[in-house]
Amino acid sequence: MNAISKLAFVAASLFAANFVFGQASPTAPAMNVLIGGVSANDAQAASADKFAELLTKYSNGRLKASARNGGSLGTNAQMLAVLQAGSLHAMIGPSGSMATAVPELGLFDMPFLLPGAPANITAFAAQSKAAARMMELAEQKGIRILGFHGIGPQSLLTRFPVNKVADIQGKNLRVIPSPARLGSLQDWGVVARPMEFAEIYTSLQQGTIDGLTAAPDITLKSKWHEVAKYLTITEHFAFASILQVSKKWFDGLPKDLQDVVIRTGKETIAFADGEFAKAQDSSLEVLRKTITVTNMPAAELEKMKDLTRKGVWERMKADPQRGPFVKLLEEDLARYNKK
């Protein structure tokens, strides 16, 4: 049985045993709620566990929630498909993982858009008109987004020192294959190398790639710092994560339990901000003691920004589908920066 079939079987069994369209069975007063995630023993997994804990608590046990972390229910794409069908109740994951269903969510990858600190990313998304529109589009695809929260900033992790933009030109850097990220590296003269996550360590070790964009926590957890000894703080990208539930499942709940889900989502997002902030700060502290960590000089950082302002930002604005959202994000950024 493959991962997606296994997920569907487990979720369907829970539904059959406990409820149909939100109505509890007379013999089983608790509704089992399944929350999926691909990571384990980290801030994302802790957030999924917290969501499960609070759902159970605030529903007085009417919802019996459990988190299945570590990819036990499949990949993000597999879980998302089952969530849309209504057989998985909830999941937490990076916004980019939802771009297959809602392409506009990939625009959170635009360079120098999101502020670095997790709580600041959350605050940005909360006031974002583009994010609100993305939530509407997600509803049309069977996904109810309870909210966005920050994961943290990403900078340059390389096998060589970086002090200026010219240092990365012509270098092979691994990149998540989103148009915004690929376009940014193109603007900086980098050779972009899309690559599976599992291949990164060996590719750095063998010199197949010269570096990548990375956050402190995942760098430490994945031990990339063993084979790439230079971290240059640029915070040119940042990750937002999404707490989402099945619209079909949510709509079938009685109003009081819908309110519980919404309340739990808000508190989980606040919890996630703290967990990710601790993870990023503590990981960076360890990295400062083990590899060379520097800040990109201000003039060079401004050069990176200018190249992308005139490059990928303009190209994306000219795109018929993405353009209106990119313009909304520019307005969101200007409004956020005024606060």
Buried (B, 14 or more C-beta within 10 A) or exposed (E): EEBBEBBBEBBBEBBEEBBEEBEBEEEEEBBBBBBBBBBEEBBBBBBBBBBBBBBBEBBEEBBBBBBBBBBBBBBBBBBBBBBBBBBBBBBBBBBBBBBBBBBBBBBBBBBBBBBBBBBBBBBBBBEBEBBBBBBEBBBEBBBBBBBBBBBBBBBBBBBEEBEBBEBBEEBBBBBBEBBBBBBBBBBBEBBBBEBEEEEBBEBBBEEBBBBBBBBBBBBBBBEBBEBBBBBBBBBBBBBBBBBBBBBBBBBBBEEEBBEBBBBBBEEBBBBBBBBBBBBBBEBBEBBEEEBEBBEBEEEBBEBBBEBBBEBBBEBBBEEEEBEBBBBBBBEBBEEBEEE
